[in-house]
Amino acid sequence: ARGATLTTLSLFVRFHGMISREQADDLLSGVEGAYLIRESQRQPGSYTLALRFGIQTLNYRLFYDGKHFVGEKRFESMHDLVTDGLITLYIETKAAEYISKMTTNPIYEHVGYATLLRDKVSRRLSKSKQDSKKVTAPREDSNSVEKITSLVRRAALKENENHFNYEKAHNFKVHTFRGPHWCEYCANFMWGLIAQGVRCSDCGLNVHKQCSKYVPNDCQPDLKRIKKVYCCDLTTLVKAHNTQRPMVVDMCIREIEDRGLQSEGLYRVSGFTEHIEDVKMSFDRDGDKADICANTYADINIIAGALKLYFRDLPIPVITYDVYSKFIEAAKLTNPDARLEAIHDGLLLLPPAHYETLRYLMTHLKKVTMFEKDNFMNAENLGIVFGPTLMRPPDQNTLATLNDMRYQKLIIQLLIENEDVLF
């Protein structure tokens, strides 16, 4: 294959047996971009991709798990792997200095190129509160909304006075872009055949992977990307719907306080599971238009069960994994004043949307205890019910969960009893 064209060499590229690096170099010399696969002499059973680039032969350990890969990216064919590799090598070789500096002067905070669209987006986002809370956003003409970038949406939301300013990190995931794309952080081209960058699955922001670590925690989720209410990250949900708290929490608590505070065993007695699932599907489908009134669900325990299910289904609990251990340690303190102080310190570490939701729930549960003579639910009983629902250990270890249950109960009990002091 010595001196052959890349097309000719490709006929022999699949496998060249157990040959040395020197032999591979000899086969590929003089054919820029040529490649072959060989079995390693040092490690029989493992394979190496030998690739000619920049008048030298580069060797990469080759793996296969249904797709070919030498790094993070996985490819259907060796041809695609090599093509992407050559693109990356060329860009990183010819523009190394530029790449190292491209994040130093980002366009992210200067969106002048989007000003023509910003007014249109602002008007859309400033519609009535009723419209802004719909789960499915209305479809607008393809020349406006469809082409609006997440960067423009973020800029418009900054000017929306009704916007609740909760901080939220972007949910970046590796993405393959079809056709040319540019980074919305540095405005530079996103190169490669596949997995050229990352996209925020909540707001749609597209950036280089290396730029993603510089993007501020200012994700503004797009309703079109939020498919459901239950099982959705709490901060993501409230930012998408532009509310202080999740609609499920507000609507269920309002319904319970209207007609259920005197119900015996409130939150302890279970409603029919299939009816609770119906309420869940109704919220996922209709959002704040979900019908949970007495005519539809006469048993208030169904509404209470739907609220508890919402908290259980959260991917990150109301009392987050990051601060779980601080609350457990606080519960173990024997000095009452020191214990309350430690709990208060833990509350201040919660994300704002989680803090506000917990505060609102504790105020409601305190109100429930005021009807104890009718519903037989005091702060301790509610702590037993809501402890494992609002707090979950990060490792999900069964033994740890059992050991922590009494501390979970105590934390919720103390939050209810002292809600006017702690919040």
C-alpha positions as CSV (number, residue, x, y, z in Angstrom):
1,A,0.0,0.0,0.0
2,R,3.1,2.2,0.1
3,G,2.5,5.4,-2.0
4,A,-1.2,4.5,-2.7
5,T,-3.9,7.0,-2.7
6,L,-6.3,7.2,0.3
7,T,-9.1,5.6,-1.8
8,T,-6.9,2.6,-2.7
9,L,-5.6,2.3,0.8
10,S,-9.2,2.2,2.2
11,L,-9.6,-1.2,0.4
12,F,-7.0,-2.7,2.8
13,V,-7.8,-0.6,5.9
14,R,-10.0,-2.9,7.9
15,F,-7.2,-5.0,9.5
16,H,-3.5,-5.4,8.9
17,G,-2.8,-8.1,11.5
18,M,-0.2,-7.9,14.2
19,I,2.3,-5.4,12.8
20,S,4.7,-3.0,14.5
21,R,4.4,0.8,14.7
22,E,7.4,1.0,12.3
23,Q,5.6,-1.3,9.7
24,A,2.4,0.8,10.0
25,D,4.4,4.0,9.5
26,D,6.1,2.5,6.5
27,L,2.7,1.5,5.0
28,L,1.1,4.9,5.5
29,S,4.1,7.2,4.7
30,G,3.5,9.7,2.0
31,V,-0.3,9.4,2.2
32,E,-1.7,12.2,4.3
33,G,-5.0,11.2,5.9
34,A,-4.5,7.5,5.3
35,Y,-5.2,5.0,8.1
36,L,-5.1,1.4,9.1
37,I,-6.0,-0.9,12.0
38,R,-3.4,-3.2,13.5
39,E,-3.3,-5.6,16.5
40,S,-0.9,-4.5,19.2
41,Q,2.3,-6.5,19.5
42,R,2.7,-5.3,23.1
43,Q,-0.9,-6.2,24.1
44,P,-2.3,-9.0,21.9
45,G,-6.1,-8.8,21.6
46,S,-6.1,-5.0,21.7
47,Y,-6.2,-2.9,18.6
48,T,-4.7,0.4,17.4
49,L,-5.7,2.9,14.9
50,A,-2.7,4.3,12.9
51,L,-3.5,7.6,11.3
52,R,-1.2,9.7,9.0
53,F,-1.4,13.4,9.8
54,G,1.1,16.2,9.6
55,I,3.9,14.0,8.1
56,Q,3.8,11.7,11.0
57,T,1.8,8.5,12.0
58,L,-0.3,8.9,15.1
59,N,-1.4,5.8,17.0
60,Y,-4.6,5.6,19.1
61,R,-6.0,2.7,21.2
62,L,-9.2,1.6,19.4
63,F,-12.3,0.3,21.2
64,Y,-15.6,-1.1,20.1
65,D,-18.9,-1.5,22.1
66,G,-21.2,-1.6,19.2
67,K,-19.7,1.6,18.0
68,H,-16.1,2.6,17.3
69,F,-14.3,5.0,19.6
70,V,-10.8,6.2,20.7
71,G,-12.2,8.9,23.1
72,E,-15.5,10.2,24.2
73,K,-17.2,10.3,20.8
74,R,-18.6,7.0,19.3
75,F,-19.0,6.4,15.6
76,E,-21.0,4.0,13.5
77,S,-18.1,3.5,11.1
78,M,-14.3,3.8,11.1
79,H,-14.6,6.2,8.1
80,D,-16.7,8.6,10.3
81,L,-14.3,8.3,13.2
82,V,-11.3,9.1,11.0
83,T,-13.1,12.0,9.2
84,D,-14.0,13.6,12.5
85,G,-10.5,13.0,13.8
86,L,-8.9,14.7,10.8
87,I,-11.2,17.7,11.1
88,T,-10.4,18.0,14.8
89,L,-6.6,17.5,14.3
90,Y,-6.6,20.1,11.6
91,I,-8.5,22.7,13.5
92,E,-6.6,22.2,16.7
93,T,-3.2,22.3,14.9
94,K,-3.9,25.3,12.7
95,A,-5.9,27.3,15.2
96,A,-4.5,26.2,18.6
97,E,-3.6,29.8,19.7
98,Y,-7.0,31.1,18.6
99,I,-8.9,28.3,20.3
100,S,-7.1,29.0,23.6
101,K,-8.2,32.6,23.5
102,M,-11.7,32.2,22.1
103,T,-13.4,32.2,25.5
104,T,-11.7,35.4,26.7
105,N,-14.0,37.8,24.8
106,P,-17.4,36.0,24.7
107,I,-20.5,37.5,23.1
108,Y,-22.7,36.0,25.7
109,E,-23.2,39.2,27.7
110,H,-23.4,41.3,24.5
111,V,-26.3,40.2,22.4
112,G,-26.5,43.2,20.0
113,Y,-26.9,40.8,17.1
114,A,-30.2,39.8,18.5
115,T,-31.8,43.1,19.2
116,L,-34.2,42.9,16.2
117,L,-35.8,39.8,17.8
118,R,-35.7,40.9,21.4
119,D,-38.8,43.1,21.4
120,K,-40.8,40.4,19.8
121,V,-39.7,37.8,22.4
122,S,-40.4,40.3,25.2
123,R,-43.9,40.8,24.1
124,R,-44.4,37.0,23.9
125,L,-43.0,36.5,27.4
126,S,-45.0,39.4,28.9
127,K,-48.4,37.9,27.9
128,S,-51.0,37.4,30.6
129,K,-50.0,35.2,33.5
130,Q,-52.6,32.7,32.4
131,D,-51.0,32.2,29.0
132,S,-47.5,32.1,30.4
133,K,-48.3,29.1,32.6
134,K,-49.6,26.9,29.8
135,V,-47.7,23.6,29.6
136,T,-47.6,23.6,25.8
137,A,-46.6,26.9,24.3
138,P,-48.7,28.2,21.3
139,R,-47.0,27.7,18.0
140,E,-46.0,31.0,16.4
141,D,-44.8,31.7,12.9
142,S,-41.6,29.9,11.9
143,N,-39.7,33.1,11.2
144,S,-39.9,34.3,14.8
145,V,-40.0,31.8,17.6
146,E,-38.5,28.8,15.7
147,K,-35.4,30.9,15.0
148,I,-35.1,32.6,18.3
149,T,-32.0,31.4,20.2
150,S,-31.9,30.7,23.9
151,L,-29.5,33.6,24.2
152,V,-32.2,36.0,22.9
153,R,-34.8,34.5,25.2
154,R,-32.5,35.0,28.2
155,A,-31.9,38.6,27.2
156,A,-35.6,39.3,26.8
157,L,-36.4,37.6,30.1
158,K,-34.0,40.0,31.9
159,E,-36.3,42.8,30.9
160,N,-39.5,41.0,31.9
161,E,-40.4,42.5,35.3
162,N,-42.6,39.5,36.2
163,H,-39.7,37.1,35.9
164,F,-38.7,35.3,39.2
165,N,-35.0,35.5,39.3
166,Y,-34.1,32.0,40.6
167,E,-30.6,30.9,39.6
168,K,-30.4,27.7,37.6
169,A,-27.4,25.9,36.1
170,H,-27.7,24.8,32.4
171,N,-28.4,21.1,31.8
172,F,-25.7,20.6,29.1
173,K,-25.6,17.3,27.1
174,V,-23.4,16.4,24.2
175,H,-25.2,17.1,20.9
176,T,-24.7,16.4,17.2
177,F,-25.6,19.4,15.1
178,R,-26.8,19.0,11.5
179,G,-25.3,21.6,9.3
180,P,-23.1,24.5,10.3
181,H,-23.5,25.8,13.9
182,W,-21.9,28.5,15.9
183,C,-21.3,28.7,19.7
184,E,-23.7,31.0,21.5
185,Y,-21.0,31.8,24.0
186,C,-18.0,32.7,21.9
187,A,-19.6,33.0,18.5
188,N,-17.1,30.7,16.9
189,F,-17.7,27.8,14.6
190,M,-18.5,24.4,16.2
191,W,-16.3,21.9,14.3
192,G,-16.4,18.1,13.9
193,L,-18.6,15.5,12.2
194,I,-20.6,14.5,15.3
195,A,-20.9,15.7,18.9
196,Q,-19.5,19.1,17.9
197,G,-20.7,20.7,21.2
198,V,-23.3,20.6,23.9
199,R,-26.9,21.8,24.1
200,C,-28.8,22.7,27.3
201,S,-31.8,20.3,27.3
202,D,-33.9,22.8,29.2
203,C,-33.4,26.1,27.3
204,G,-31.6,25.0,24.1
205,L,-28.4,27.0,24.5
206,N,-25.7,25.7,22.1
207,V,-22.0,26.1,23.0
208,H,-18.7,24.4,22.7
209,K,-18.0,21.9,25.4
210,Q,-15.0,23.9,26.5
211,C,-17.1,27.1,26.6
212,S,-19.9,25.4,28.7
213,K,-17.9,25.7,31.9
214,Y,-17.8,29.5,31.6
215,V,-21.6,30.0,31.0
216,P,-23.3,31.6,34.0
217,N,-26.0,29.7,35.9
218,D,-28.8,31.7,34.2
219,C,-30.7,29.0,32.3
220,Q,-34.3,30.1,31.4
221,P,-36.1,26.8,30.5
222,D,-38.3,26.9,27.4
223,L,-41.8,25.6,27.9
224,K,-41.6,23.7,24.6
225,R,-38.8,21.6,26.1
226,I,-40.6,20.9,29.5
227,K,-42.8,17.9,28.7
228,K,-44.3,17.2,32.1
229,V,-44.8,18.6,35.6
230,Y,-44.1,15.6,37.8
231,C,-40.6,14.2,37.8
232,C,-39.3,17.6,36.5
233,D,-36.5,19.4,38.4
234,L,-38.2,21.9,40.8
235,T,-36.2,25.0,39.8
236,T,-36.6,24.1,36.1
237,L,-40.3,23.9,36.4
238,V,-40.9,27.2,38.2
239,K,-38.6,29.1,35.9
240,A,-40.3,27.6,32.8
241,H,-43.7,28.6,34.1
242,N,-42.4,31.9,35.7
243,T,-43.9,31.1,39.1
244,Q,-42.6,31.3,42.7
245,R,-43.5,27.7,43.4
246,P,-44.6,24.6,41.5
247,M,-48.2,24.9,40.4
248,V,-48.9,21.5,41.9
249,V,-47.9,22.8,45.4
250,D,-50.0,26.0,45.2
251,M,-53.1,24.3,43.7
252,C,-53.1,21.3,45.9
253,I,-52.5,23.3,49.1
254,R,-55.2,25.8,48.1
255,E,-57.7,22.9,47.6
256,I,-56.8,21.2,50.9
257,E,-57.1,24.4,52.9
258,D,-60.4,25.2,51.3
259,R,-62.1,21.9,52.1
260,G,-59.8,19.4,53.9
261,L,-58.1,20.8,57.0
262,Q,-60.6,19.0,59.3
263,S,-60.3,15.7,57.4
264,E,-59.3,13.0,59.9
265,G,-55.8,11.6,59.1
266,L,-55.0,14.3,56.6
267,Y,-51.8,13.3,54.7
268,R,-51.7,10.0,56.7
269,V,-54.7,8.4,55.1
270,S,-54.1,7.3,51.5
271,G,-56.3,8.1,48.6
272,F,-56.9,5.6,45.8
273,T,-53.7,5.1,43.9
274,E,-55.3,5.1,40.4
275,H,-57.1,8.4,41.2
276,I,-53.8,10.0,42.4
277,E,-52.2,8.9,39.2
278,D,-55.1,10.5,37.3
279,V,-54.3,13.8,39.1
280,K,-50.7,13.4,38.2
281,M,-51.5,12.9,34.5
282,S,-53.9,15.9,34.6
283,F,-51.1,18.2,35.8
284,D,-48.7,16.8,33.3
285,R,-51.2,17.3,30.5
286,D,-53.0,20.5,31.5
287,G,-50.7,22.3,33.9
288,D,-52.5,24.9,36.0
289,K,-55.7,24.1,34.1
290,A,-55.8,20.7,35.9
291,D,-59.3,20.1,37.4
292,I,-58.9,19.0,41.1
293,C,-62.1,20.5,42.5
294,A,-64.5,18.6,44.8
295,N,-66.8,17.7,41.9
296,T,-64.0,15.8,40.2
297,Y,-62.2,14.4,43.3
298,A,-64.5,14.4,46.3
299,D,-62.0,12.6,48.5
300,I,-59.4,15.2,49.7
301,N,-57.0,12.4,50.4
302,I,-56.5,12.0,46.6
303,I,-55.3,15.7,46.4
304,A,-53.1,15.2,49.5
305,G,-51.7,12.0,47.9
306,A,-51.0,13.8,44.6
307,L,-49.1,16.5,46.5
308,K,-47.0,13.9,48.4
309,L,-46.4,12.0,45.1
310,Y,-45.1,15.3,43.5
311,F,-42.5,15.6,46.2
312,R,-41.5,12.0,46.0
313,D,-41.1,12.2,42.2
314,L,-38.7,15.1,42.3
315,P,-35.3,14.1,40.9
316,I,-33.7,16.3,43.5
317,P,-35.6,16.4,46.8
318,V,-36.9,19.7,48.3
319,I,-34.2,19.3,50.9
320,T,-31.5,18.7,48.4
321,Y,-28.8,16.0,48.4
322,D,-26.1,18.6,48.9
323,V,-27.4,19.7,52.3
324,Y,-29.0,16.4,53.5
325,S,-26.1,15.5,55.8
326,K,-26.1,19.0,57.4
327,F,-29.8,18.6,58.4
328,I,-29.1,15.1,59.7
329,E,-26.2,16.3,61.8
330,A,-28.3,19.2,63.0
331,A,-31.0,16.7,64.2
332,K,-28.5,14.8,66.2
333,L,-27.6,17.9,68.3
334,T,-29.0,17.7,71.8
335,N,-29.0,21.4,72.6
336,P,-32.4,22.8,71.3
337,D,-31.0,26.3,70.5
338,A,-27.9,24.9,68.7
339,R,-30.1,22.5,66.8
340,L,-32.4,25.2,65.5
341,E,-29.5,27.4,64.6
342,A,-27.9,24.5,62.6
343,I,-31.3,23.9,60.8
344,H,-31.5,27.6,60.0
345,D,-28.0,27.5,58.5
346,G,-29.0,24.5,56.4
347,L,-32.0,26.3,55.1
348,L,-29.9,29.1,53.9
349,L,-27.9,26.7,51.7
350,L,-31.0,25.5,49.8
351,P,-31.6,26.8,46.2
352,P,-34.1,29.7,46.3
353,A,-36.9,27.8,44.6
354,H,-36.5,24.9,47.0
355,Y,-36.4,27.3,50.0
356,E,-39.5,29.1,48.9
357,T,-41.4,25.8,48.3
358,L,-40.4,24.4,51.7
359,R,-41.3,27.6,53.5
360,Y,-44.8,27.6,51.9
361,L,-45.3,23.9,52.7
362,M,-44.3,24.4,56.3
363,T,-46.6,27.3,56.7
364,H,-49.4,25.1,55.4
365,L,-48.5,22.2,57.6
366,K,-48.5,24.5,60.6
367,K,-52.0,25.4,59.7
368,V,-52.9,21.7,59.5
369,T,-51.7,21.2,63.1
370,M,-54.0,24.0,64.2
371,F,-56.9,21.6,63.4
372,E,-55.4,18.7,65.3
373,K,-58.6,18.1,67.4
374,D,-60.4,17.3,64.1
375,N,-57.7,15.8,61.9
376,F,-55.6,14.2,64.6
377,M,-52.4,15.3,62.8
378,N,-49.8,17.1,64.9
379,A,-46.3,18.2,63.9
380,E,-44.8,14.8,64.9
381,N,-47.3,12.8,62.8
382,L,-46.7,15.1,59.8
383,G,-43.0,14.7,60.4
384,I,-43.4,10.9,60.0
385,V,-45.3,11.4,56.8
386,F,-43.2,14.1,55.2
387,G,-39.7,13.2,56.5
388,P,-38.8,10.6,53.8
389,T,-40.8,12.5,51.2
390,L,-38.9,15.8,51.5
391,M,-35.5,14.3,52.5
392,R,-33.6,11.5,50.8
393,P,-30.0,10.4,51.4
394,P,-27.7,10.9,48.3
395,D,-26.5,7.3,48.2
396,Q,-30.1,5.8,48.5
397,N,-28.6,3.2,50.9
398,T,-31.4,1.2,52.5
399,L,-29.7,0.8,55.8
400,A,-28.8,4.5,55.9
401,T,-32.3,5.5,55.0
402,L,-33.7,3.4,57.9
403,N,-31.2,4.8,60.4
404,D,-32.0,8.3,59.3
405,M,-35.8,8.1,59.4
406,R,-36.1,9.3,63.0
407,Y,-33.9,12.3,62.2
408,Q,-35.9,13.1,59.0
409,K,-39.0,13.0,61.1
410,L,-37.5,15.3,63.7
411,I,-36.3,17.8,61.1
412,I,-39.8,18.2,59.5
413,Q,-41.4,18.3,63.0
414,L,-39.1,21.2,64.1
415,L,-39.6,23.0,60.8
416,I,-43.4,22.9,61.3
417,E,-43.3,23.9,65.0
418,N,-40.8,26.7,64.4
419,E,-41.7,27.8,60.8
420,D,-42.3,31.4,62.0
421,V,-38.7,31.6,63.4
422,L,-36.8,29.5,60.9
423,F,-38.1,31.0,57.7
